[in-house]
Amino acid sequence: MTPMLESARTADSTHISPRRTPPTWLVVALACAGQFLVVLDVSVVNVALPSMRTDLGLNAQGLQWVVNAYAIAFAGFMLLGGRAGDLYGRKRMFLVGLGVFTLASLGGGFAQEGWQLLVARAAQGLGAAVLAPSTLTILTAAVPEGAARARAIATWTAVGAGGGAAGGLVGGVLVDGLSWRWVLLINVPVGAVVLLGSVLWLTESRAGERRRLDLPGAVLVTAGLATLAYGISQTESEGWAAAAALGPLGAGVLLIGLFLLVEARTAAPLMPLGLLRLRSVASANVAMLVCGSAMFSMWFFMTLYAQNVLGYSPLEAGLALVPSSLAVVLGSKLAPRFMPVIGARSVAVLGTAVAAVGFGWQSTMTADGGYVVAIMVPGVLMMLGAGLAATPLAALATSGAAAGDAGLVSGLVNTSRTMGGSLGLAVMSTIAAARSGEGDVGPVALTEGYALVFRTAAVVLVVGAVLMRVWLPAGERRR
């Protein structure tokens, strides 16, 4: 660590309550449980959408907003949630976010009208945005920098990736066995247990002295990210050239530009722009955004291919992707073993290259493909590579900033991943629709559209691997 960064950590050290420190494994388990809930709810509702439509009388646009209301609130408030944790306490924001998320899940599960469900999903996203940055910050504060922290981040990454991967399977089981309401109500008992454990065992920490939140910056960045996320969501239904998409996209870029101007002139900014001059922070977040834009679409299009082309049921489609889910966990756990030997950058490049091979293989899919060759093996390669790449990127993104900015950097990590995934899914959906054609198309046409998506994603990942090799810092390795 450079003397300048060391002095920054000393000057802005993290204050921890004098309460007896809980076991590290327990802190990691609680943080990972919170992250699992947040990521699970991004995807778990997908298989429940048809049942929601029938029960609540939602139209196609309403169904789209069941997903988008969560994603927009999640992305829009993430940086604000991260900085609030730094200023007012990471444990406090963890509890507030988890409490809002759990109550919103209860409200959504008992919704009787479509608008009630949408309000509940937006509230879930808000709670997730406050909760998610604190999960990584609590974990990194509890584990000293080095191999132990790399393993802890690997566990956090694996749990987060597993939450996204398990969404289809968990949703299918709950919808088939109970009802769509349980994809939301299942969060209530789990959230209550995690809340109780967090109250009892987590210790409070915050960065430096408490100071006033940068409200102009908070309003601008939240509005900018939420507007961008809204514009991205509109491209799926309206197209990229439509005013309904271009308007909010342009407004979002303008608001982010104004945010940067305000931050450059504020004495105590929400996001110190010096963070973006740190090579580790800037390069790792850009790499997350680029690779996330390709990798996030995998679960969506693999599920569509299994159901719309190969004729799998929702539960069968979820079970078909179990090996891929296990592969992303395996990759996340292998990464910290390789990082001290060949360096974090090399592991990230290796993982991205493995994922690119898997995406290239998947692009050869056919309308009558067999499970092993058309789903299992390429899926395992894609997600093994994703797991290998995610852990070193998260470690690099959080390694260079001062302790006082830990929550903000954690929020930035989650924002990059979320915005990259949302943008990538919107672009890939447009590509698939353009190749497959309009109207009621057959399995062959659908397969051609999905294959083009995976081919495009493979190219994006190759570009991402080159970008990482050139820009990411090498990281430490053992001699």
C-alpha positions in Angstrom: 0.0 0.0 0.0 1.4 3.4 -0.9 2.2 5.9 1.9 -0.5 8.3 0.6 -3.2 5.7 0.8 -1.9 4.5 4.2 -2.1 8.1 5.5 -5.6 8.4 4.2 -6.7 5.3 6.0 -5.1 6.6 9.2 -6.6 10.1 8.9 -10.1 8.7 8.2 -10.1 5.6 10.2 -13.2 3.5 10.9 -14.8 3.9 14.3 -16.0 0.7 15.8 -18.2 0.4 18.9 -16.4 -1.0 22.0 -18.8 -4.0 22.1 -17.1 -7.4 22.0 -16.2 -8.4 18.4 -18.3 -11.3 17.0 -16.6 -14.2 15.2 -15.6 -13.3 11.7 -17.5 -16.3 10.2 -20.7 -15.0 11.7 -20.2 -11.5 10.3 -19.5 -12.9 6.9 -22.5 -15.2 7.1 -24.9 -12.3 8.0 -23.5 -10.0 5.3 -23.8 -12.8 2.7 -27.3 -13.6 3.7 -28.3 -9.9 3.1 -26.6 -10.0 -0.3 -28.3 -13.2 -1.2 -31.8 -11.8 -0.6 -31.0 -8.6 -2.6 -29.8 -10.5 -5.7 -32.3 -13.3 -5.5 -35.2 -10.8 -5.8 -33.8 -9.5 -9.1 -34.7 -12.7 -10.8 -37.0 -14.8 -8.6 -40.2 -13.0 -9.8 -39.6 -13.9 -13.5 -41.3 -17.3 -13.5 -44.1 -15.9 -11.4 -45.1 -13.2 -13.8 -47.8 -15.2 -15.7 -49.5 -16.0 -12.4 -49.3 -12.4 -11.2 -50.9 -11.3 -14.5 -53.8 -13.7 -14.0 -54.4 -13.0 -10.3 -54.0 -9.2 -10.4 -55.2 -8.4 -13.9 -51.9 -6.8 -15.0 -51.3 -6.0 -18.6 -47.9 -6.5 -20.4 -46.6 -3.1 -19.4 -47.6 -3.8 -15.8 -45.7 -7.0 -15.8 -42.6 -5.2 -17.2 -42.8 -2.8 -14.3 -42.9 -5.6 -11.7 -39.3 -6.2 -12.7 -38.3 -2.6 -13.5 -39.7 -1.0 -10.4 -37.2 -3.0 -8.3 -34.3 -2.6 -10.7 -34.7 1.2 -11.0 -35.0 1.9 -7.3 -32.1 -0.5 -6.6 -29.8 1.2 -9.1 -30.9 4.8 -8.4 -30.3 4.8 -4.6 -27.2 2.6 -4.4 -24.6 5.3 -4.1 -26.7 7.2 -1.6 -27.1 4.0 0.4 -23.3 3.4 0.4 -22.5 6.9 1.5 -25.2 6.9 4.2 -23.5 3.8 5.7 -20.2 5.6 5.8 -21.7 8.6 7.6 -24.4 7.2 9.8 -23.2 3.6 10.5 -22.9 0.5 8.4 -24.8 -1.7 10.8 -27.5 0.9 11.1 -28.0 1.2 7.4 -27.8 -2.7 7.1 -30.7 -2.9 9.6 -32.7 -0.1 8.0 -32.3 -1.5 4.5 -33.1 -5.1 5.5 -36.2 -3.9 7.5 -37.6 -1.9 4.6 -36.9 -4.8 2.2 -38.6 -7.3 4.5 -41.7 -5.2 5.2 -42.0 -4.4 1.4 -41.8 -8.2 0.7 -44.7 -8.7 3.2 -46.7 -6.0 1.5 -46.1 -7.3 -2.0 -47.0 -10.9 -1.0 -50.4 -9.7 0.2 -51.0 -7.2 -2.7 -54.6 -7.2 -4.0 -54.2 -4.7 -6.8 -51.5 -4.3 -9.4 -50.4 -0.9 -8.2 -49.9 -2.2 -4.7 -47.5 -4.8 -6.0 -45.6 -2.2 -8.0 -45.3 0.1 -4.9 -44.0 -2.9 -2.9 -41.4 -3.8 -5.5 -40.1 -0.2 -5.6 -39.9 -0.2 -1.8 -38.0 -3.5 -2.0 -35.5 -1.9 -4.4 -35.1 1.1 -2.1 -34.4 -1.3 0.8 -32.0 -3.3 -1.3 -30.1 -0.2 -2.3 -29.5 0.8 1.3 -28.7 -2.8 2.3 -26.4 -4.0 -0.5 -23.4 -1.6 0.0 -23.4 -2.3 3.7 -23.0 -6.0 3.1 -19.7 -5.7 1.4 -18.5 -2.9 3.7 -19.3 -4.8 6.9 -17.4 -7.8 5.4 -14.3 -5.9 4.4 -14.2 -4.1 7.8 -14.4 -7.4 9.7 -11.6 -9.2 7.7 -8.1 -7.8 7.4 -6.7 -7.1 3.9 -4.9 -10.1 2.3 -5.7 -13.7 1.6 -8.4 -13.9 4.3 -10.3 -10.9 2.8 -10.0 -12.4 -0.7 -11.6 -15.6 0.6 -14.4 -13.6 2.3 -15.1 -11.5 -0.8 -15.1 -14.8 -2.8 -17.8 -16.1 -0.5 -19.8 -12.8 -0.9 -19.4 -13.0 -4.7 -20.4 -16.7 -4.8 -23.5 -16.1 -2.6 -24.5 -13.1 -4.7 -24.1 -14.9 -8.0 -25.8 -18.0 -6.5 -28.8 -15.8 -5.6 -29.2 -14.6 -9.1 -28.7 -18.1 -10.4 -31.1 -19.7 -7.9 -33.9 -17.2 -8.7 -35.4 -19.3 -11.5 -35.3 -22.5 -9.6 -36.6 -21.1 -6.3 -39.3 -19.2 -8.1 -40.4 -22.3 -10.1 -40.6 -24.4 -6.9 -42.6 -21.8 -5.0 -45.0 -21.0 -7.8 -45.6 -24.7 -8.7 -45.9 -25.8 -5.0 -47.6 -22.8 -3.4 -48.4 -19.6 -5.3 -46.7 -16.6 -6.8 -47.1 -14.7 -3.5 -44.5 -16.9 -1.9 -41.7 -15.6 -4.1 -42.1 -12.4 -2.0 -43.3 -13.9 1.3 -40.3 -16.2 1.6 -38.2 -13.1 2.2 -40.1 -12.4 5.5 -39.0 -15.2 7.7 -35.5 -15.2 6.3 -35.2 -11.4 6.7 -36.5 -11.6 10.2 -33.9 -14.2 11.2 -31.1 -12.1 9.6 -32.4 -9.0 11.3 -32.3 -10.6 14.7 -28.9 -12.0 14.2 -27.6 -8.6 13.0 -29.0 -6.8 16.0 -27.4 -9.3 18.4 -24.0 -9.9 16.7 -23.0 -7.1 14.3 -20.9 -4.2 15.7 -21.4 -0.7 14.5 -18.8 1.1 12.4 -18.7 4.3 10.5 -16.0 6.4 8.8 -14.6 9.4 10.7 -16.8 12.0 12.3 -20.5 12.2 11.4 -21.1 15.1 8.9 -24.0 16.4 6.9 -24.9 14.4 3.8 -24.3 16.1 0.5 -28.0 16.6 -0.4 -27.6 18.3 -3.8 -25.3 15.5 -4.9 -27.5 12.8 -3.4 -30.6 14.2 -5.3 -28.7 14.5 -8.6 -27.0 11.1 -8.6 -30.2 9.3 -7.4 -32.3 11.1 -10.0 -29.7 10.5 -12.7 -29.2 6.8 -12.1 -32.9 6.2 -11.7 -33.7 8.1 -14.9 -31.0 6.2 -16.8 -32.3 2.9 -15.5 -35.8 3.9 -16.6 -34.6 4.8 -20.1 -32.8 1.5 -20.3 -36.0 -0.4 -19.3 -38.0 1.6 -22.0 -35.7 0.4 -24.8 -37.0 -3.2 -24.3 -40.5 -2.2 -25.2 -40.2 1.0 -27.2 -36.9 0.5 -29.1 -33.7 2.5 -28.9 -34.9 5.2 -31.4 -38.1 6.0 -29.6 -38.5 9.3 -27.8 -39.8 7.4 -24.7 -36.3 5.8 -24.4 -34.0 8.6 -25.7 -35.7 11.3 -23.5 -34.9 9.6 -20.2 -31.5 8.4 -21.4 -30.5 11.9 -22.3 -31.9 13.3 -19.1 -30.1 10.7 -17.1 -26.7 11.6 -18.7 -27.4 15.3 -18.1 -28.2 14.7 -14.5 -25.0 12.6 -14.0 -23.0 15.4 -15.6 -24.5 18.0 -13.2 -23.8 15.7 -10.3 -20.1 15.6 -11.3 -20.0 19.4 -11.6 -21.5 19.8 -8.1 -19.2 17.2 -6.6 -16.2 19.1 -8.0 -17.2 22.2 -6.1 -18.5 20.8 -2.8 -16.4 20.8 0.3 -17.8 17.4 1.6 -19.0 15.7 -1.6 -21.1 12.5 -1.7 -18.5 11.0 -4.0 -15.0 12.5 -3.9 -14.0 12.6 -7.6 -10.5 11.6 -6.5 -11.8 8.1 -6.2 -12.2 7.9 -9.9 -8.5 8.8 -10.3 -7.6 5.6 -8.4 -6.6 3.1 -11.1 -7.9 0.1 -9.1 -11.4 1.7 -8.5 -11.9 3.1 -12.0 -10.6 0.1 -14.0 -12.3 -2.6 -11.9 -15.7 -0.8 -12.0 -15.5 -0.3 -15.8 -14.6 -3.9 -16.2 -17.5 -4.9 -14.0 -19.9 -2.8 -16.1 -18.6 -4.2 -19.4 -18.5 -7.9 -18.4 -21.8 -7.6 -16.5 -23.5 -6.3 -19.6 -22.6 -9.7 -21.3 -22.8 -12.1 -18.4 -26.1 -11.0 -16.8 -28.0 -11.9 -19.9 -27.0 -15.5 -19.7 -29.6 -16.6 -17.2 -32.4 -14.8 -19.0 -31.7 -16.2 -22.5 -30.8 -19.7 -21.3 -34.2 -19.9 -19.5 -36.0 -18.6 -22.7 -34.1 -21.1 -24.8 -35.0 -24.0 -22.5 -38.7 -23.1 -22.2 -39.5 -21.5 -25.6 -37.4 -23.8 -27.8 -36.7 -27.0 -26.0 -40.1 -27.1 -24.3 -38.9 -27.3 -20.6 -41.3 -26.3 -17.8 -40.3 -23.5 -15.5 -39.2 -25.9 -12.9 -37.3 -28.1 -15.4 -35.6 -25.0 -16.7 -34.5 -24.0 -13.2 -33.2 -27.5 -12.6 -31.3 -27.5 -15.9 -29.3 -24.5 -14.8 -28.3 -26.0 -11.4 -24.8 -27.1 -12.7 -24.2 -23.5 -13.9 -25.2 -22.2 -10.5 -22.7 -24.6 -8.9 -20.0 -23.6 -11.4 -20.3 -19.9 -10.5 -19.8 -20.8 -6.8 -16.9 -23.0 -7.6 -15.2 -20.3 -9.7 -15.7 -17.7 -6.9 -14.1 -20.1 -4.4 -11.2 -21.0 -6.7 -10.3 -17.4 -7.4 -8.7 -16.5 -4.1 -6.5 -19.6 -4.4 -5.1 -18.3 -7.7 -4.9 -14.6 -6.8 -1.8 -14.8 -4.6 0.0 -17.0 -7.1 -0.7 -15.3 -10.5 -2.2 -11.9 -9.3 -5.7 -10.6 -9.3 -5.6 -9.1 -12.8 -4.5 -12.4 -14.3 -7.3 -14.3 -12.6 -9.9 -11.7 -13.8 -8.6 -12.0 -17.4 -8.5 -15.8 -17.2 -12.1 -16.0 -15.9 -13.3 -13.6 -18.6 -11.6 -15.7 -21.3 -13.2 -18.9 -19.9 -16.6 -17.2 -19.9 -16.0 -16.0 -23.5 -15.4 -19.6 -24.6 -18.6 -20.7 -23.0 -20.6 -17.9 -24.6 -19.0 -18.8 -28.0 -20.0 -22.5 -27.5 -23.5 -21.5 -26.5 -23.9 -19.5 -29.8 -23.7 -22.8 -31.7 -27.1 -23.9 -30.2 -29.7 -25.5 -32.4 -33.5 -25.9 -32.1 -33.2 -29.6 -31.2 -30.1 -29.4 -29.0 -29.4 -32.0 -26.3 -29.2 -31.0 -22.7 -25.5 -31.8 -22.1 -24.1 -30.1 -25.2 -26.6 -27.3 -25.6 -27.1 -26.2 -22.0 -25.0 -27.9 -19.3 -21.4 -27.7 -20.6 -21.5 -24.2 -22.1 -23.4 -23.0 -19.1 -20.8 -24.4 -16.7 -18.0 -22.7 -18.7 -19.8 -19.3 -18.8 -20.5 -19.3 -15.0 -17.2 -20.8 -14.0 -15.5 -17.9 -15.8 -17.9 -15.4 -14.3 -17.1 -16.7 -10.8 -13.4 -16.5 -11.4 -13.6 -12.9 -12.7 -16.0 -11.4 -10.2 -13.9 -12.0 -7.0 -10.7 -10.3 -8.1 -12.6 -7.4 -9.7 -14.5 -6.8 -6.4 -11.2 -7.2 -4.4 -9.4 -4.7 -6.7 -12.4 -2.2 -6.7 -12.3 -2.1 -2.8 -8.6 -2.3 -2.2 -7.4 1.2 -3.1 -9.9 3.6 -1.4 -9.6 5.0 2.1 -11.6 3.4 4.9 -13.8 6.5 5.0 -15.0 5.8 1.5 -15.5 2.0 1.9 -19.3 2.2 1.8 -19.3 4.5 -1.2 -16.9 2.2 -3.1 -19.1 -0.8 -2.2 -22.1 1.1 -3.6 -20.2 1.9 -6.7 -19.3 -1.8 -7.2 -23.0 -2.8 -7.0 -24.1 0.1 -9.2 -21.6 -0.8 -11.9 -22.7 -4.4 -11.9 -26.5 -3.5 -11.8 -26.3 -0.8 -14.5 -24.1 -3.0 -16.7 -26.5 -5.9 -16.4 -29.6 -3.7 -17.1 -28.0 -2.1 -20.1 -26.7 -5.4 -21.5 -30.1 -7.1 -21.1 -31.8 -4.3 -22.9 -29.3 -4.3 -25.8 -29.3 -8.1 -26.1 -33.1 -8.2 -26.1 -33.1 -5.8 -29.0 -30.6 -7.9 -30.8 -32.5 -11.2 -30.3 -35.8 -9.6 -31.4 -34.2 -8.1 -34.5 -32.8 -11.4 -35.6 -35.8 -13.6 -34.7 -38.4 -11.2 -36.3 -41.7 -9.9 -35.2 -44.9 -11.8 -34.4 -45.4 -15.5 -33.5 -42.0 -17.0 -34.6 -41.0 -20.6 -34.4 -38.2 -22.4 -32.5 -35.7 -22.1 -35.4 -36.1 -18.3 -35.6 -35.9 -17.9 -31.8 -32.8 -20.0 -31.7 -31.1 -17.8 -34.3 -31.9 -14.7 -32.2 -30.6 -16.3 -29.0 -27.5 -17.6 -30.7 -26.7 -14.1 -32.0 -27.0 -12.8 -28.4 -24.4 -15.3 -27.1 -22.1 -14.6 -30.1 -22.3 -10.8 -29.3 -21.7 -11.4 -25.6 -18.6 -13.5 -26.5 -17.1 -10.6 -28.5 -17.9 -8.2 -25.6 -16.1 -10.5 -23.1 -13.0 -10.7 -25.4 -12.9 -6.9 -25.4 -13.4 -6.9 -21.7 -10.4 -9.3 -21.2 -8.2 -7.1 -23.3 -9.3 -4.0 -21.3 -8.5 -5.8 -18.0 -5.1 -6.9 -19.2 -4.2 -3.3 -20.2 -5.8 -1.2 -17.4 -6.2 -3.3 -14.2 -3.4 -3.0 -11.7 -1.4 -6.3 -11.5 -2.2 -6.9 -7.8 0.0 -8.6 -5.3 1.3 -12.2 -5.8 3.4 -14.6 -3.8 7.0 -15.1 -4.9 
